[in-house]
Amino acid sequence: METTNPEVSERYPMVSYEEASPEVKEIYDDTKKTLQLPFVLNWFKCQGGNATLLKGNWSKLKNTLMEGEVPNVLKQLIIYNVSKKRNCHYCSHAHGIFADSMSSMISEDENFKATENLNSPTMPISYRTAVNVVTKAALNHDQISNDDFEELLDAGFSQKEIQELMAQADLVNMLNTIADVSGIKIDNELLETIE
């Protein structure tokens, strides 16, 4: 079915802020405040017709990605890397933008882009290790071994941080699935931030 309305994805109705129920608006407001964005991401809008689902998924995302001891830039890089390998256009694009916006937390070079330097010597070895191990966990969880956990410990991560890192593998699988199944497109507002 063709549609000319840009607020409607091919599969899920996109619920704008104005059309949202009071409960969904409250969640939308929290996403904007927490993510420090002046708009609601399409990833949330495609779930706006189901407040229960949106609330649960936002709670998981917020606690797994935005809370904890592991730096957010590292979590964003993990989600970017897994999404790119899985060809999830929406998540690789969005989380790449978020990771690159935090590049100054990794390097003082103003031209440094975290997503372009995942395997460069400029990237801390602990970050490279975490990205590689957690990407493996997300793509092939049955192949994770004690050696992978030892590698994270040797890279300087605590047990609590390792649990947080491994939680990103689960989170990115949820993020990618919803983005791909819903058929959402990258947010124009996000694209404007990099132009």
Summary of the structure (lengths in Angstrom):
residues: 195
radius of gyration: 17.2
end to end distance: 32.1
largest distance: 53.6
contacts: 573
relative contact order: 0.15
helix: 63%
strand: 1%
